[in-house]
Amino acid sequence: MRFVPVSAVVLALMASMPAAQAATLDNVKQRGHVLCGVTTGFAGFSAPDDKGNWTGLDIDVCRSVAAATLGDASKFKAVPLNSQQRFTALQSGEIDLLARNTTVTQQRDTAVGAIHAGINFYDGQGFLVSKKLGVSSAKELNGATVCMQTGTSNENTMADWARANKVEYKPVVIEQFNEVVNAFVAGRCDVFSTDASGLASIRISKMENPDDYLVLPEIISKEPLGPFVRQGDDAWLNIVKWSIQASFNAEELDVTAANVDEKLKSNNPNIQRLLGVTPGAGKNLGLDEKWAYNIIKQVGNYGESFERNVGKGSPLQIERGLNALWIDGGLIYGLPIR
Ligand SMILES: N[C@@H](CCC(=O)N[C@@H](CS)C(=O)NCC(=O)O)C(=O)O
């Protein structure tokens, strides 16, 4: 057999890798903006306003990555995707990251070419009903028709829960989000089942009279929601992962959009490393040392983003609950930047 140098084999392997797999940061810099996969419009998480500007908790992940990589949070393009389209768009290179109320599951993290970069909202699946239905618990849903969207984790979770609780139901599964909403409003189904955050959003933004509807108390699953990137580009995975971690750390350290310039003078070593006063974290990511400063200055810390988009400063009025910092009894725990 003819001798083939190892370097030739490595080069041949690299040449056969799709460009999208290896050089996401270079592509983003060349293009001048981040391509961010989002929903087709989900108030509080990712939705356009009447001027076409996208806002929301997930949009703030897009903005954070744009601020970290390009120094400008506005340099992202929202790519609207329904539940079914999202992973194909990531695989094909149509988007650089998926920031769209997507549940992290073992299957999604391994078998669809995607990998999650963190959790930015801890959620669980629930039920929205019209008060006219006269039920106050999910246990009373026997015989109900249940609307869900194609390509969500909600379909399987519903089936598992119904089997375990001996509840018979008829699924009505529809591909486009607005059509599921319309089917529910028109009474084609008794129940809308998805993540509780989604139900809060649908009730407030899509129902003409939100007070005519009720989210039932039962939460039937764990739905840890977070951004995904393509497998095979660890440098990009790190950038998205640590952009979120920077916003968690900023909240823990009480660094906000308003006080970040003042905090540049802090003598707390954790703040100095976060803001690049002590260099290193930026270089480790292949970014400017101001990467996290830019996120905090332009997007705010995690708590600010939460309250503005889905919490007290928003129509959704979602409590911090599991999404409070760990020091306040929640699950948000900034990994150390050192
Ligand atoms: N977290 C669940 C559900 C996420 C999901 O896609 N929910 C639907 C709500 S019914 C949605 O966001 N639809 C918006 C759209 O398709 O634009 C998952 O990852 O499968």
The ligand as an SDF file (V2000), in Angstrom:
LIG
                    3D

 20 19  0  0  0  0  0  0  0  0999 V2000
  -40.3400   24.0840   23.5170 N   0  0  0  0  0  0  0  0  0  0  0  0
  -41.0770   23.2880   22.5750 C   0  0  0  0  0  0  0  0  0  0  0  0
  -42.1560   24.1050   21.8470 C   0  0  0  0  0  0  0  0  0  0  0  0
  -41.5780   25.2520   21.0900 C   0  0  0  0  0  0  0  0  0  0  0  0
  -42.4760   25.7540   19.9630 C   0  0  0  0  0  0  0  0  0  0  0  0
  -42.0840   25.6770   18.7900 O   0  0  0  0  0  0  0  0  0  0  0  0
  -43.6610   26.2450   20.3230 N   0  0  0  0  0  0  0  0  0  0  0  0
  -44.5870   26.7830   19.3620 C   0  0  0  0  0  0  0  0  0  0  0  0
  -45.8270   27.1710   20.1290 C   0  0  0  0  0  0  0  0  0  0  0  0
  -47.2150   26.3480   19.7750 S   0  0  0  0  0  0  0  0  0  0  0  0
  -44.0040   28.0340   18.7110 C   0  0  0  0  0  0  0  0  0  0  0  0
  -43.1330   28.6520   19.2710 O   0  0  0  0  0  0  0  0  0  0  0  0
  -44.4890   28.4350   17.5590 N   0  0  0  0  0  0  0  0  0  0  0  0
  -44.0720   29.6550   16.9430 C   0  0  0  0  0  0  0  0  0  0  0  0
  -43.8450   29.5480   15.4590 C   0  0  0  0  0  0  0  0  0  0  0  0
  -43.9120   28.4520   14.8700 O   0  0  0  0  0  0  0  0  0  0  0  0
  -43.5090   30.5700   14.8840 O   0  0  0  0  0  0  0  0  0  0  0  0
  -40.1230   22.6760   21.5570 C   0  0  0  0  0  0  0  0  0  0  0  0
  -38.9440   23.0280   21.5540 O   0  0  0  0  0  0  0  0  0  0  0  0
  -40.5430   21.8330   20.7640 O   0  0  0  0  0  0  0  0  0  0  0  0
  1  2  1  0
  2  3  1  0
  2 18  1  0
  3  4  1  0
  4  5  1  0
  5  6  2  0
  5  7  1  0
  7  8  1  0
  8  9  1  0
  8 11  1  0
  9 10  1  0
 11 12  2  0
 11 13  1  0
 13 14  1  0
 14 15  1  0
 15 16  2  0
 15 17  1  0
 18 19  2  0
 18 20  1  0
M  END
$$$$
